[in-house]
Amino acid sequence: MVYLDHCAELSGGELALARLLPALEHAVEARVILAEDGPLVARLEEDGVATEVLPMAEAARGLRRNRVRLAHFPAASALHTAVYVGRLTRRLRCLRPDLVHTNSLKAGIYGSIAARLAGVPAVWHLHDRVSDDYLPRPAVTLVRALATHLPASVIANSHSTLATVDRPGLVAQVIAYPVLMPPGRSGLAKPEEEDAVLRVGMVGRLAPWKGQHVFLEAFARAFPEGGAEAVIVGAAMFGDAPYEDDLHAQVTRLGLDTRVQFTGFLSDVGVVLRSLDVLVHASVVPEPFGQVVVEGMAAGLPVVASHAGGPAEVITDGSDGLLVPPSDPDALAQALRELASDPSRRRALGVAARKRALDFAPELIGEQVLMLYRHVLGVLVGD
């Protein structure tokens, strides 16, 4: 099998791939082809995954989604993409894989074309919602059409994601992301200590749609007199550096300089999760899946998440987590106050959350992916 991705950063879809491939190693001989060098290369090679970089010109690889217009598509991007498709087609003909699995939206398009030219079936792994709150309307129309006609099948990370491309003729299956279970944890991720300061955290890349600004506003309203600390884990990526500056300015404006910690990017978020009492997910638009939500649940944390997209499919409100309306700092603040005042509730939610997270174990998700491969190929892969 050949796996394609245009990105080598450790973003959501790339982390999902890195967790999936070890779960498939008993049945799949995997080779990953990336369009750039980056941290993902080392991560995959550490796990023994054959990885190579087939560089794509920045004019094509770095094309921002808001610049995708059918009538005014950048000529340089189109030319470099066409050249890359030719190079990738030749590489696939040399490798002769049974199947091509594309792991990003850009890779889904150029990879499916190259796979078809090489005579190899392709699977799109859709990590993003194909809707006009993420892509320009012309790009939405194009991607939905291509998803129906280019790949042999589509994997969507949630029903919410699938609904944005679902149309007659689409062959697709919802398969969640695999999430590793931290060892030896149950109940609260952090042992309770009398008079300990409540630590509330948010984990994810810094981007306006992720809602760190909503979290900060809610935190200030929930704990105006102190008594709690906030931790924000993540770094700005893909041109979102100005948003990070805005967050720091917001912290100062809210008078939270001594109570908010920015950690930057961390390769092991488990260390931070174990130090928290509550995890928040505050996306202002529907999150396609929400890996960090399940990671927090696996760590035994009570999670408060936006009631939209993938997290609403993962969490049962009031049972194994709490759901609040997106972009509503008052509702989020109320949920935080309730959890802060009730340690037993936090513990009960954490225990139930950890049990729910078992549904996303890599071996279970890996078997679902293998079943889809078998269906596409019409043979038993690995037998």
ZABA-906829 format. One record per residue (C-alpha): residue number from 1; x, y, z. Coordinates in Angstrom, 1 decimal. Example, Ala and Ser with C-alpha at 12.3 -4.5 7.8 and 13.67 -1.06 7.14 Angstrom:
2
+-----+--------+--------+--------+
| pos |     c1 |     c2 |     c3 |
+-----+--------+--------+--------+
|   1 |   12.3 |   -4.5 |    7.8 |
|   2 |   13.7 |   -1.1 |    7.1 |
+-----+--------+--------+--------+
***
This chain:
383
+-----+--------+--------+--------+
| pos |     c1 |     c2 |     c3 |
+-----+--------+--------+--------+
|   1 |    0.0 |    0.0 |    0.0 |
|   2 |    1.1 |    3.5 |   -0.7 |
|   3 |    0.0 |    6.4 |    1.5 |
|   4 |    0.1 |   10.0 |    0.2 |
|   5 |    0.1 |   13.3 |    2.1 |
|   6 |    1.1 |   16.8 |    0.9 |
|   7 |    2.0 |   17.8 |    4.5 |
|   8 |    4.7 |   16.6 |    6.8 |
|   9 |    3.7 |   18.6 |    9.9 |
|  10 |    2.2 |   16.8 |   12.9 |
|  11 |   -1.3 |   18.1 |   12.3 |
|  12 |   -4.5 |   16.2 |   13.0 |
|  13 |   -4.7 |   14.0 |    9.9 |
|  14 |   -1.0 |   13.3 |   10.0 |
|  15 |   -1.1 |   12.2 |   13.6 |
|  16 |   -4.0 |   10.0 |   12.8 |
|  17 |   -1.9 |    8.3 |   10.0 |
|  18 |    1.0 |    7.9 |   12.3 |
|  19 |   -1.2 |    6.0 |   14.8 |
|  20 |   -3.0 |    4.0 |   12.1 |
|  21 |    0.0 |    2.5 |   10.3 |
|  22 |    1.4 |    0.5 |   13.2 |
|  23 |   -2.0 |   -1.1 |   13.7 |
|  24 |   -1.9 |   -2.3 |   10.1 |
|  25 |    1.6 |   -3.6 |   10.1 |
|  26 |    0.5 |   -7.3 |   10.4 |
|  27 |   -1.5 |   -7.1 |    7.2 |
|  28 |   -0.1 |   -4.2 |    5.1 |
|  29 |    3.3 |   -3.4 |    3.7 |
|  30 |    3.1 |    0.4 |    3.9 |
|  31 |    5.1 |    3.0 |    2.1 |
|  32 |    4.4 |    6.7 |    2.7 |
|  33 |    5.2 |    9.3 |    0.1 |
|  34 |    5.2 |   12.9 |    1.3 |
|  35 |    5.3 |   16.1 |   -0.7 |
|  36 |    7.6 |   17.8 |    1.8 |
|  37 |   10.1 |   17.0 |    4.5 |
|  38 |    9.1 |   17.6 |    8.1 |
|  39 |    8.5 |   16.1 |   11.5 |
|  40 |    6.2 |   13.5 |   10.2 |
|  41 |    9.1 |   11.8 |    8.4 |
|  42 |   11.0 |   11.1 |   11.6 |
|  43 |    7.8 |   10.1 |   13.4 |
|  44 |    7.0 |    7.4 |   10.8 |
|  45 |   10.6 |    6.2 |   10.5 |
|  46 |   10.7 |    5.7 |   14.3 |
|  47 |    7.8 |    3.3 |   13.9 |
|  48 |    9.6 |    1.5 |   11.1 |
|  49 |    7.3 |    2.8 |    8.3 |
|  50 |    9.1 |    3.1 |    4.9 |
|  51 |    8.9 |    6.8 |    4.1 |
|  52 |   10.1 |    8.9 |    1.2 |
|  53 |    9.8 |   12.6 |    0.2 |
|  54 |    8.9 |   13.4 |   -3.4 |
|  55 |    9.0 |   17.2 |   -3.2 |
|  56 |    6.2 |   19.3 |   -4.6 |
|  57 |    6.9 |   22.9 |   -5.6 |
|  58 |    5.7 |   25.4 |   -2.9 |
|  59 |    3.5 |   27.1 |   -5.5 |
|  60 |    1.3 |   24.0 |   -5.6 |
|  61 |    1.8 |   22.4 |   -2.2 |
|  62 |    1.4 |   25.7 |   -0.3 |
|  63 |   -1.7 |   26.9 |   -2.2 |
|  64 |   -4.1 |   28.3 |    0.4 |
|  65 |   -7.6 |   26.9 |    0.2 |
|  66 |   -9.1 |   30.4 |    0.1 |
|  67 |   -7.3 |   31.0 |   -3.2 |
|  68 |   -9.0 |   28.1 |   -5.0 |
|  69 |  -11.3 |   29.6 |   -7.6 |
|  70 |  -12.2 |   27.7 |  -10.7 |
|  71 |  -12.2 |   30.7 |  -13.0 |
|  72 |   -9.0 |   32.2 |  -11.5 |
|  73 |   -6.9 |   29.2 |  -10.4 |
|  74 |   -3.3 |   30.3 |  -10.1 |
|  75 |   -1.5 |   29.2 |  -13.3 |
|  76 |    1.8 |   28.4 |  -11.5 |
|  77 |    0.0 |   26.1 |   -9.0 |
|  78 |   -1.8 |   24.3 |  -11.8 |
|  79 |    1.4 |   23.8 |  -13.8 |
|  80 |    3.4 |   22.5 |  -10.8 |
|  81 |    0.6 |   20.2 |   -9.8 |
|  82 |    0.4 |   18.7 |  -13.3 |
|  83 |    4.2 |   18.1 |  -13.2 |
|  84 |    3.9 |   16.5 |   -9.8 |
|  85 |    1.1 |   14.2 |  -10.9 |
|  86 |    3.4 |   13.0 |  -13.7 |
|  87 |    6.3 |   12.3 |  -11.3 |
|  88 |    4.0 |   10.6 |   -8.8 |
|  89 |    2.4 |    8.5 |  -11.6 |
|  90 |    5.9 |    7.2 |  -12.6 |
|  91 |    6.7 |    6.4 |   -9.0 |
|  92 |    3.5 |    4.5 |   -8.5 |
|  93 |    4.1 |    2.5 |  -11.7 |
|  94 |    7.5 |    1.6 |  -10.3 |
|  95 |    6.2 |    0.6 |   -6.8 |
|  96 |    3.1 |   -1.2 |   -8.2 |
|  97 |    1.0 |   -1.0 |   -5.0 |
|  98 |   -2.3 |   -2.7 |   -4.6 |
|  99 |   -4.0 |    0.4 |   -3.4 |
| 100 |   -3.2 |    4.1 |   -2.8 |
| 101 |   -4.5 |    5.7 |    0.4 |
| 102 |   -4.5 |    9.5 |    0.2 |
| 103 |   -4.4 |   11.3 |    3.6 |
| 104 |   -5.1 |   15.0 |    2.8 |
| 105 |   -7.5 |   16.9 |    0.7 |
| 106 |   -4.8 |   18.0 |   -1.7 |
| 107 |   -3.3 |   14.5 |   -1.8 |
| 108 |   -6.8 |   13.2 |   -2.5 |
| 109 |   -7.0 |   15.2 |   -5.7 |
| 110 |   -3.5 |   14.8 |   -7.1 |
| 111 |   -3.0 |   11.3 |   -5.7 |
| 112 |   -6.2 |   10.0 |   -7.1 |
| 113 |   -5.4 |   11.3 |  -10.6 |
| 114 |   -1.9 |    9.8 |  -10.4 |
| 115 |   -3.3 |    6.5 |   -9.1 |
| 116 |   -5.8 |    6.3 |  -11.9 |
| 117 |   -3.1 |    7.0 |  -14.5 |
| 118 |   -1.0 |    4.2 |  -12.9 |
| 119 |   -3.9 |    1.8 |  -12.9 |
| 120 |   -4.2 |    1.6 |   -9.1 |
| 121 |   -7.4 |    2.1 |   -7.1 |
| 122 |   -7.4 |    5.0 |   -4.6 |
| 123 |   -9.1 |    5.6 |   -1.3 |
| 124 |   -9.6 |    9.2 |   -0.1 |
| 125 |   -9.3 |    9.7 |    3.7 |
| 126 |  -11.3 |   12.8 |    4.3 |
| 127 |  -10.2 |   14.7 |    7.4 |
| 128 |  -12.0 |   18.0 |    6.7 |
| 129 |  -15.6 |   19.0 |    6.2 |
| 130 |  -16.2 |   20.0 |    2.6 |
| 131 |  -18.4 |   23.0 |    3.2 |
| 132 |  -18.3 |   26.7 |    2.7 |
| 133 |  -17.2 |   27.4 |    6.2 |
| 134 |  -13.9 |   25.7 |    5.3 |
| 135 |  -13.6 |   26.1 |    1.5 |
| 136 |  -14.7 |   28.6 |   -1.0 |
| 137 |  -18.0 |   27.6 |   -2.6 |
| 138 |  -16.5 |   26.8 |   -6.1 |
| 139 |  -14.0 |   24.5 |   -4.3 |
| 140 |  -16.8 |   22.8 |   -2.4 |
| 141 |  -18.6 |   22.0 |   -5.6 |
| 142 |  -15.4 |   20.7 |   -7.3 |
| 143 |  -14.3 |   18.5 |   -4.3 |
| 144 |  -17.7 |   17.0 |   -3.9 |
| 145 |  -17.8 |   16.0 |   -7.6 |
| 146 |  -14.2 |   14.7 |   -7.5 |
| 147 |  -14.9 |   12.6 |   -4.4 |
| 148 |  -17.7 |   10.9 |   -6.2 |
| 149 |  -15.8 |   10.1 |   -9.4 |
| 150 |  -12.0 |    9.8 |   -8.6 |
| 151 |  -11.5 |    7.4 |   -5.7 |
| 152 |  -12.8 |    3.9 |   -5.4 |
| 153 |  -14.0 |    4.7 |   -1.9 |
| 154 |  -13.9 |    7.5 |    0.7 |
| 155 |  -13.2 |    7.2 |    4.4 |
| 156 |  -14.7 |   10.0 |    6.5 |
| 157 |  -13.6 |   10.6 |   10.1 |
| 158 |  -17.2 |   11.3 |   11.3 |
| 159 |  -20.8 |   11.3 |   10.1 |
| 160 |  -20.6 |   15.1 |   10.2 |
| 161 |  -17.7 |   15.1 |    7.7 |
| 162 |  -19.4 |   12.5 |    5.5 |
| 163 |  -22.5 |   14.6 |    5.3 |
| 164 |  -20.6 |   17.4 |    3.6 |
| 165 |  -19.8 |   15.2 |    0.6 |
| 166 |  -22.5 |   12.6 |    0.6 |
| 167 |  -24.3 |   12.5 |   -2.8 |
| 168 |  -25.6 |    9.8 |   -5.2 |
| 169 |  -22.9 |    7.5 |   -6.4 |
| 170 |  -20.5 |    8.1 |   -3.5 |
| 171 |  -19.0 |    5.0 |   -2.0 |
| 172 |  -18.0 |    5.9 |    1.6 |
| 173 |  -17.6 |    4.6 |    5.2 |
| 174 |  -17.2 |    6.5 |    8.5 |
| 175 |  -14.1 |    5.3 |   10.4 |
| 176 |  -13.0 |    7.3 |   13.4 |
| 177 |   -9.4 |    8.2 |   14.3 |
| 178 |   -7.3 |    5.7 |   16.3 |
| 179 |   -6.3 |    7.1 |   19.8 |
| 180 |   -3.8 |    5.5 |   22.1 |
| 181 |   -4.8 |    4.7 |   25.7 |
| 182 |   -2.4 |    6.0 |   28.3 |
| 183 |   -1.4 |    3.1 |   30.6 |
| 184 |   -2.7 |    2.6 |   34.1 |
| 185 |   -5.2 |    5.5 |   34.3 |
| 186 |   -8.7 |    5.6 |   35.6 |
| 187 |  -10.9 |    8.4 |   37.0 |
| 188 |   -9.2 |   11.8 |   37.2 |
| 189 |   -6.1 |   12.2 |   35.1 |
| 190 |   -4.6 |   14.3 |   38.0 |
| 191 |   -4.8 |   13.0 |   41.6 |
| 192 |   -7.0 |   15.3 |   43.7 |
| 193 |   -5.2 |   17.4 |   46.3 |
| 194 |   -6.9 |   19.4 |   49.0 |
| 195 |   -6.9 |   23.1 |   48.1 |
| 196 |   -5.1 |   22.4 |   44.8 |
| 197 |   -5.6 |   25.0 |   42.0 |
| 198 |   -8.0 |   23.9 |   39.3 |
| 199 |   -6.2 |   23.5 |   36.0 |
| 200 |   -8.3 |   23.9 |   32.8 |
| 201 |   -6.6 |   23.2 |   29.5 |
| 202 |   -7.1 |   23.4 |   25.7 |
| 203 |   -5.0 |   21.4 |   23.3 |
| 204 |   -4.8 |   22.0 |   19.5 |
| 205 |   -3.2 |   24.2 |   16.9 |
| 206 |   -3.8 |   27.9 |   17.3 |
| 207 |   -6.4 |   28.9 |   14.7 |
| 208 |   -9.4 |   31.1 |   14.8 |
| 209 |  -11.8 |   28.3 |   14.1 |
| 210 |  -10.4 |   26.3 |   16.9 |
| 211 |  -11.8 |   28.8 |   19.4 |
| 212 |   -9.0 |   29.5 |   21.8 |
| 213 |  -10.4 |   33.1 |   22.1 |
| 214 |  -13.8 |   31.7 |   23.2 |
| 215 |  -12.0 |   29.6 |   25.8 |
| 216 |  -10.1 |   32.5 |   27.2 |
| 217 |  -13.3 |   34.7 |   27.4 |
| 218 |  -15.2 |   31.8 |   29.1 |
| 219 |  -12.3 |   31.2 |   31.6 |
| 220 |  -12.2 |   34.9 |   32.6 |
| 221 |  -16.0 |   34.8 |   33.2 |
| 222 |  -15.9 |   31.5 |   35.1 |
| 223 |  -13.1 |   32.5 |   37.4 |
| 224 |  -13.0 |   36.3 |   37.7 |
| 225 |  -11.5 |   36.2 |   41.1 |
| 226 |   -8.9 |   33.6 |   40.5 |
| 227 |   -8.8 |   30.1 |   41.8 |
| 228 |   -8.0 |   28.4 |   38.5 |
| 229 |   -5.3 |   28.3 |   35.9 |
| 230 |   -5.5 |   27.9 |   32.2 |
| 231 |   -3.1 |   26.0 |   29.9 |
| 232 |   -3.2 |   26.4 |   26.1 |
| 233 |   -1.2 |   23.8 |   24.2 |
| 234 |   -0.4 |   24.3 |   20.5 |
| 235 |    1.3 |   26.5 |   17.9 |
| 236 |    0.0 |   28.5 |   15.0 |
| 237 |    0.4 |   26.8 |   11.7 |
| 238 |   -0.6 |   27.4 |    8.0 |
| 239 |   -0.4 |   31.2 |    8.2 |
| 240 |   -2.2 |   31.7 |   11.6 |
| 241 |    0.6 |   33.4 |   13.4 |
| 242 |   -1.4 |   36.7 |   13.7 |
| 243 |   -4.0 |   34.8 |   15.7 |
| 244 |   -1.5 |   33.7 |   18.2 |
| 245 |   -0.5 |   37.4 |   18.7 |
| 246 |   -4.2 |   38.2 |   19.2 |
| 247 |   -4.6 |   35.6 |   21.9 |
| 248 |   -1.7 |   37.0 |   23.9 |
| 249 |   -3.2 |   40.4 |   23.6 |
| 250 |   -6.5 |   39.0 |   24.8 |
| 251 |   -4.9 |   37.5 |   27.8 |
| 252 |   -3.5 |   40.9 |   28.8 |
| 253 |   -6.8 |   42.6 |   28.1 |
| 254 |   -8.6 |   40.2 |   30.4 |
| 255 |   -6.1 |   40.5 |   33.1 |
| 256 |   -5.0 |   36.9 |   32.9 |
| 257 |   -1.3 |   37.2 |   32.4 |
| 258 |   -0.4 |   35.4 |   35.6 |
| 259 |   -3.0 |   32.7 |   35.2 |
| 260 |   -2.7 |   31.6 |   31.5 |
| 261 |    0.2 |   29.5 |   30.3 |
| 262 |    1.0 |   29.0 |   26.6 |
| 263 |    3.2 |   25.9 |   26.1 |
| 264 |    3.6 |   26.0 |   22.3 |
| 265 |    3.7 |   22.8 |   20.4 |
| 266 |    4.3 |   19.6 |   22.4 |
| 267 |    5.0 |   16.3 |   20.8 |
| 268 |    3.7 |   14.5 |   23.9 |
| 269 |    0.5 |   16.1 |   25.1 |
| 270 |    0.0 |   13.3 |   27.5 |
| 271 |    2.2 |   15.1 |   30.0 |
| 272 |    0.0 |   18.1 |   30.0 |
| 273 |   -3.2 |   16.1 |   30.1 |
| 274 |   -2.1 |   14.4 |   33.2 |
| 275 |   -1.7 |   17.8 |   34.9 |
| 276 |   -5.2 |   19.0 |   34.1 |
| 277 |   -8.5 |   18.7 |   35.9 |
| 278 |  -10.7 |   19.7 |   32.9 |
| 279 |  -10.1 |   19.7 |   29.1 |
| 280 |  -12.0 |   22.1 |   26.9 |
| 281 |  -12.7 |   21.9 |   23.2 |
| 282 |  -14.1 |   25.2 |   21.8 |
| 283 |  -14.2 |   25.1 |   18.0 |
| 284 |  -16.5 |   27.7 |   16.6 |
| 285 |  -17.4 |   25.7 |   13.5 |
| 286 |  -18.0 |   21.9 |   13.5 |
| 287 |  -14.9 |   20.0 |   14.2 |
| 288 |  -14.5 |   17.1 |   11.7 |
| 289 |  -13.5 |   14.6 |   14.4 |
| 290 |  -11.6 |   16.0 |   17.4 |
| 291 |   -8.8 |   13.7 |   18.3 |
| 292 |   -7.9 |   15.7 |   21.3 |
| 293 |  -11.4 |   15.2 |   22.7 |
| 294 |  -10.8 |   11.4 |   22.7 |
| 295 |   -7.2 |   11.8 |   24.0 |
| 296 |   -8.6 |   13.7 |   26.9 |
| 297 |  -11.3 |   11.1 |   27.5 |
| 298 |   -8.7 |    8.4 |   27.3 |
| 299 |   -6.7 |   10.2 |   30.0 |
| 300 |   -9.7 |   10.1 |   32.3 |
| 301 |  -10.5 |   13.8 |   32.0 |
| 302 |  -13.9 |   15.4 |   32.0 |
| 303 |  -14.2 |   17.1 |   28.6 |
| 304 |  -16.3 |   20.1 |   27.8 |
| 305 |  -16.7 |   20.4 |   24.0 |
| 306 |  -18.6 |   22.3 |   21.4 |
| 307 |  -21.9 |   20.6 |   20.5 |
| 308 |  -21.2 |   20.2 |   16.8 |
| 309 |  -19.4 |   17.9 |   14.4 |
| 310 |  -17.4 |   15.0 |   15.5 |
| 311 |  -17.3 |   15.7 |   19.2 |
| 312 |  -21.0 |   15.6 |   19.4 |
| 313 |  -20.8 |   12.0 |   18.0 |
| 314 |  -18.2 |   11.0 |   20.5 |
| 315 |  -19.6 |   12.5 |   23.7 |
| 316 |  -22.9 |   11.7 |   25.3 |
| 317 |  -23.8 |   14.9 |   27.1 |
| 318 |  -23.9 |   14.6 |   30.8 |
| 319 |  -22.7 |   11.0 |   30.7 |
| 320 |  -19.1 |   10.9 |   29.6 |
| 321 |  -18.6 |   14.6 |   29.0 |
| 322 |  -20.4 |   17.9 |   28.6 |
| 323 |  -21.5 |   19.6 |   25.4 |
| 324 |  -22.1 |   23.4 |   25.0 |
| 325 |  -23.2 |   25.5 |   22.1 |
| 326 |  -20.3 |   26.7 |   19.9 |
| 327 |  -19.1 |   30.3 |   20.2 |
| 328 |  -21.0 |   30.7 |   23.5 |
| 329 |  -18.5 |   31.8 |   26.3 |
| 330 |  -21.3 |   32.1 |   28.8 |
| 331 |  -22.4 |   28.5 |   28.4 |
| 332 |  -18.8 |   27.3 |   28.5 |
| 333 |  -18.2 |   29.4 |   31.6 |
| 334 |  -21.2 |   27.9 |   33.3 |
| 335 |  -20.0 |   24.4 |   32.6 |
| 336 |  -16.6 |   25.2 |   34.0 |
| 337 |  -18.0 |   26.7 |   37.2 |
| 338 |  -20.2 |   23.5 |   37.7 |
| 339 |  -17.2 |   21.2 |   37.3 |
| 340 |  -15.0 |   23.4 |   39.4 |
| 341 |  -17.4 |   23.1 |   42.3 |
| 342 |  -18.1 |   19.3 |   42.1 |
| 343 |  -15.0 |   17.1 |   42.2 |
| 344 |  -17.1 |   13.9 |   42.4 |
| 345 |  -18.8 |   14.9 |   39.1 |
| 346 |  -15.5 |   15.4 |   37.5 |
| 347 |  -14.4 |   12.0 |   38.6 |
| 348 |  -17.6 |   10.3 |   37.4 |
| 349 |  -17.4 |   11.9 |   34.0 |
| 350 |  -13.7 |   11.0 |   33.7 |
| 351 |  -14.3 |    7.3 |   34.5 |
| 352 |  -17.1 |    7.2 |   31.9 |
| 353 |  -15.0 |    9.1 |   29.4 |
| 354 |  -12.1 |    6.6 |   29.6 |
| 355 |  -14.5 |    3.7 |   29.0 |
| 356 |  -15.9 |    5.4 |   25.9 |
| 357 |  -12.4 |    6.1 |   24.6 |
| 358 |  -11.8 |    2.3 |   24.4 |
| 359 |  -14.0 |    2.4 |   21.3 |
| 360 |  -11.2 |    4.2 |   19.4 |
| 361 |   -8.3 |    1.8 |   20.2 |
| 362 |   -5.9 |    1.6 |   17.2 |
| 363 |   -6.4 |   -2.2 |   16.7 |
| 364 |  -10.2 |   -1.7 |   16.4 |
| 365 |   -9.9 |    1.2 |   14.0 |
| 366 |   -7.2 |   -0.7 |   12.0 |
| 367 |   -9.5 |   -3.6 |   11.5 |
| 368 |  -12.2 |   -1.3 |   10.1 |
| 369 |   -9.7 |    0.2 |    7.6 |
| 370 |   -8.6 |   -3.3 |    6.6 |
| 371 |  -12.2 |   -4.3 |    5.9 |
| 372 |  -12.6 |   -1.3 |    3.7 |
| 373 |   -9.4 |   -2.2 |    1.8 |
| 374 |  -10.7 |   -5.8 |    1.3 |
| 375 |  -13.9 |   -4.5 |    0.0 |
| 376 |  -12.2 |   -2.2 |   -2.5 |
| 377 |   -9.8 |   -4.8 |   -3.7 |
| 378 |  -12.2 |   -7.7 |   -3.6 |
| 379 |   -9.6 |   -9.9 |   -1.9 |
| 380 |   -8.4 |  -10.6 |    1.6 |
| 381 |   -5.5 |   -8.3 |    2.2 |
| 382 |   -2.7 |  -10.0 |    4.0 |
| 383 |   -4.1 |  -13.5 |    3.6 |
+-----+--------+--------+--------+
***
